[in-house]
Amino acid sequence: MTRVQHLLSLALLIMLTAACVAPPVPHKQDVVDVMLPAPADRVTTAVIQILTDGGYRIELTADRKLTTSYRVEITGPWDWLLRWRFGTERSRVEATVTPTSDSSARLRLNVMYEGKDGLFARWEDAPTALPQSAQHQLRLIKDALQIL
């Protein structure tokens, strides 16, 4: 290669690298903290049902905290490769149910949502899509508990 070709290659590499660098965009956390007029056991059961139906795998800890793995968007033998290479979004949820009395409980839902826009991009925080949003999950939980 000639010196000119080396310089052009270097200039192209610098332009491509500089185009991909940007500061992360801060996003508001998707959190809901509410009091529900239902016993803590019923609320926990409803949360588990809604999140399982939504495609999440749930782990329950001793302190009534529910954590999920990333939501299963696609089912198939190659879904892990598709999400890792080309996936554009993924979400997981943390929920804490705290009994406040015999007939009420406090629910705190935190939805963590990440996205990427290409093969070589890394996962970054993104605004939550409506079907996975904390408000939507709360609406489904209230519906399961038959709370208006």
Secondary structure as a PSIPRED ss2 file (coil, helix, strand):
# PSIPRED VFORMAT (PSIPRED V4.0)

   1 M C   1.000  0.000  0.000
   2 T C   1.000  0.000  0.000
   3 R H   0.000  1.000  0.000
   4 V H   0.000  1.000  0.000
   5 Q H   0.000  1.000  0.000
   6 H H   0.000  1.000  0.000
   7 L H   0.000  1.000  0.000
   8 L H   0.000  1.000  0.000
   9 S H   0.000  1.000  0.000
  10 L H   0.000  1.000  0.000
  11 A H   0.000  1.000  0.000
  12 L H   0.000  1.000  0.000
  13 L H   0.000  1.000  0.000
  14 I H   0.000  1.000  0.000
  15 M H   0.000  1.000  0.000
  16 L H   0.000  1.000  0.000
  17 T H   0.000  1.000  0.000
  18 A H   0.000  1.000  0.000
  19 A H   0.000  1.000  0.000
  20 C H   0.000  1.000  0.000
  21 V C   1.000  0.000  0.000
  22 A C   1.000  0.000  0.000
  23 P C   1.000  0.000  0.000
  24 P C   1.000  0.000  0.000
  25 V C   1.000  0.000  0.000
  26 P C   1.000  0.000  0.000
  27 H C   1.000  0.000  0.000
  28 K C   1.000  0.000  0.000
  29 Q C   1.000  0.000  0.000
  30 D E   0.000  0.000  1.000
  31 V E   0.000  0.000  1.000
  32 V E   0.000  0.000  1.000
  33 D E   0.000  0.000  1.000
  34 V E   0.000  0.000  1.000
  35 M E   0.000  0.000  1.000
  36 L E   0.000  0.000  1.000
  37 P C   1.000  0.000  0.000
  38 A C   1.000  0.000  0.000
  39 P C   1.000  0.000  0.000
  40 A H   0.000  1.000  0.000
  41 D H   0.000  1.000  0.000
  42 R H   0.000  1.000  0.000
  43 V H   0.000  1.000  0.000
  44 T H   0.000  1.000  0.000
  45 T H   0.000  1.000  0.000
  46 A H   0.000  1.000  0.000
  47 V H   0.000  1.000  0.000
  48 I H   0.000  1.000  0.000
  49 Q H   0.000  1.000  0.000
  50 I H   0.000  1.000  0.000
  51 L H   0.000  1.000  0.000
  52 T H   0.000  1.000  0.000
  53 D H   0.000  1.000  0.000
  54 G C   1.000  0.000  0.000
  55 G C   1.000  0.000  0.000
  56 Y C   1.000  0.000  0.000
  57 R C   1.000  0.000  0.000
  58 I E   0.000  0.000  1.000
  59 E E   0.000  0.000  1.000
  60 L E   0.000  0.000  1.000
  61 T C   1.000  0.000  0.000
  62 A C   1.000  0.000  0.000
  63 D C   1.000  0.000  0.000
  64 R C   1.000  0.000  0.000
  65 K E   0.000  0.000  1.000
  66 L E   0.000  0.000  1.000
  67 T E   0.000  0.000  1.000
  68 T E   0.000  0.000  1.000
  69 S C   1.000  0.000  0.000
  70 Y C   1.000  0.000  0.000
  71 R C   1.000  0.000  0.000
  72 V C   1.000  0.000  0.000
  73 E C   1.000  0.000  0.000
  74 I C   1.000  0.000  0.000
  75 T C   1.000  0.000  0.000
  76 G C   1.000  0.000  0.000
  77 P C   1.000  0.000  0.000
  78 W C   1.000  0.000  0.000
  79 D H   0.000  1.000  0.000
  80 W H   0.000  1.000  0.000
  81 L H   0.000  1.000  0.000
  82 L H   0.000  1.000  0.000
  83 R H   0.000  1.000  0.000
  84 W H   0.000  1.000  0.000
  85 R H   0.000  1.000  0.000
  86 F H   0.000  1.000  0.000
  87 G C   1.000  0.000  0.000
  88 T C   1.000  0.000  0.000
  89 E E   0.000  0.000  1.000
  90 R E   0.000  0.000  1.000
  91 S E   0.000  0.000  1.000
  92 R E   0.000  0.000  1.000
  93 V E   0.000  0.000  1.000
  94 E E   0.000  0.000  1.000
  95 A E   0.000  0.000  1.000
  96 T E   0.000  0.000  1.000
  97 V E   0.000  0.000  1.000
  98 T E   0.000  0.000  1.000
  99 P E   0.000  0.000  1.000
 100 T E   0.000  0.000  1.000
 101 S E   0.000  0.000  1.000
 102 D C   1.000  0.000  0.000
 103 S C   1.000  0.000  0.000
 104 S E   0.000  0.000  1.000
 105 A E   0.000  0.000  1.000
 106 R E   0.000  0.000  1.000
 107 L E   0.000  0.000  1.000
 108 R E   0.000  0.000  1.000
 109 L E   0.000  0.000  1.000
 110 N E   0.000  0.000  1.000
 111 V E   0.000  0.000  1.000
 112 M E   0.000  0.000  1.000
 113 Y E   0.000  0.000  1.000
 114 E E   0.000  0.000  1.000
 115 G E   0.000  0.000  1.000
 116 K C   1.000  0.000  0.000
 117 D C   1.000  0.000  0.000
 118 G C   1.000  0.000  0.000
 119 L C   1.000  0.000  0.000
 120 F C   1.000  0.000  0.000
 121 A C   1.000  0.000  0.000
 122 R C   1.000  0.000  0.000
 123 W C   1.000  0.000  0.000
 124 E E   0.000  0.000  1.000
 125 D E   0.000  0.000  1.000
 126 A C   1.000  0.000  0.000
 127 P C   1.000  0.000  0.000
 128 T C   1.000  0.000  0.000
 129 A C   1.000  0.000  0.000
 130 L H   0.000  1.000  0.000
 131 P H   0.000  1.000  0.000
 132 Q H   0.000  1.000  0.000
 133 S C   1.000  0.000  0.000
 134 A H   0.000  1.000  0.000
 135 Q H   0.000  1.000  0.000
 136 H H   0.000  1.000  0.000
 137 Q H   0.000  1.000  0.000
 138 L H   0.000  1.000  0.000
 139 R H   0.000  1.000  0.000
 140 L H   0.000  1.000  0.000
 141 I H   0.000  1.000  0.000
 142 K H   0.000  1.000  0.000
 143 D H   0.000  1.000  0.000
 144 A H   0.000  1.000  0.000
 145 L H   0.000  1.000  0.000
 146 Q C   1.000  0.000  0.000
 147 I C   1.000  0.000  0.000
 148 L C   1.000  0.000  0.000
